[in-house]
Amino acid sequence: MAKDLTKSSHDRQNILNNRYALQQAEQHLSLGGVEFEGDTVFTKSQVMELYEVSDSTIEKYLVSHAEELKANGYKLLKGKKLR
């Protein structure tokens, strides 16, 4: 039975905790991103293009899912780090 990752934070977390699954997904999907301090990061524009959503949609999800996103590595880069 397929999991609906849009509805279950528990199921999403199970995927995110599985390094092998993440590596396979990245290899298969070729998501892109930019290497930064040993991690692959995405700009807001890249996420908007990847998911075909608007800036306002990204902003809404950043607010409504802030804790989950931060717990899974979301960071806002600004200042010296952004350069």
C-alpha positions in Angstrom: 0.0 0.0 0.0 1.4 3.4 -1.0 1.9 6.1 1.6 0.5 9.5 1.1 3.4 11.7 2.1 1.3 14.9 1.8 -0.8 13.9 4.8 1.6 12.1 7.2 4.6 13.8 8.8 5.5 10.5 10.3 5.7 8.8 6.9 7.7 11.8 5.5 10.1 11.5 8.5 10.6 7.8 7.8 11.8 8.6 4.3 14.0 11.4 5.5 15.6 9.2 8.1 16.5 6.6 5.4 19.8 7.8 3.8 19.7 5.1 1.2 16.2 6.1 0.1 17.3 9.7 -0.2 20.4 8.8 -2.2 18.4 6.7 -4.6 15.7 9.4 -5.0 18.4 12.0 -5.7 20.1 9.8 -8.3 16.8 8.8 -10.0 15.2 12.2 -9.9 18.2 14.4 -10.6 16.8 17.2 -8.5 19.8 19.4 -8.8 20.6 22.0 -6.2 24.0 23.5 -5.2 26.7 22.1 -3.0 27.1 24.3 0.1 29.2 23.3 3.2 28.8 19.6 2.4 25.1 19.7 1.8 22.9 20.1 -1.3 20.9 23.2 -1.0 18.2 24.8 -3.1 17.3 28.4 -3.7 13.6 29.4 -3.4 13.6 29.9 -7.2 14.9 26.4 -7.7 12.2 25.0 -5.4 9.5 27.0 -7.2 10.6 25.6 -10.5 11.0 22.0 -9.2 7.5 21.9 -7.8 5.9 24.3 -10.2 4.5 26.5 -7.4 4.4 30.2 -6.7 6.5 32.2 -4.3 3.4 32.7 -2.1 2.9 28.9 -1.9 6.5 28.5 -0.7 6.0 31.2 1.9 2.7 29.6 3.1 4.5 26.2 3.6 7.4 27.9 5.3 4.9 29.3 7.9 2.6 26.3 8.2 5.3 23.7 8.4 8.1 25.7 10.0 9.0 23.2 12.8 9.1 20.2 10.5 11.2 22.0 7.9 13.6 23.3 10.5 13.9 19.9 12.1 14.9 18.4 8.7 17.5 21.0 7.9 15.8 24.1 6.5 18.0 27.1 6.8 17.6 30.6 5.6 20.9 31.8 4.3 21.7 35.5 4.4 24.5 37.9 4.9 28.1 36.4 4.6 26.8 32.9 4.2 24.6 33.8 1.3 27.5 35.4 -0.6 
